[in-house]
Amino acid sequence: MSERAAGLPGAAAHVAMLKERFAASALRGDKLHQQEEARFHLYLLGDAPGALRLAAENYRLQREPRDARILMEAVLAAQDHAAAQPALDWLRASGYQDPAYATLAQRLQAGAQ
């Protein structure tokens, strides 16, 4: 992401390379990197719906804090607040404390009203 933000000349080639690698993983049925692919779609391709699809599927398979975070970020970008419910439920039930997650949860709850 920082290469693109800095406007470095190799950014486009690196984005293309990542796109090819994620496509190859999908052909193999590999779902181990969906969280990273969701971030790729959200932050490098600007594809909020694609990021949300990947993040939601990933969250069903893996439930680490970083999986909840990308789900909440993708939900905000795609403006599909109902899709964040599993992550919000986990956040509330687990008592996980992190200011960034609390801010995301507040934004989601405010947007759902």
Buried (B, 14 or more C-beta within 10 A) or exposed (E): EEBBEEEEEEBEEEBEEBBEBBEEBEEEEEBEBBBBBBBBBBBBEEBBBBBBBBBBBBBEEBBEBEBBBBBBBBBBBBEBBEBBEBBBEBBEEEEEEEEEBEEBBEBBEEEEE
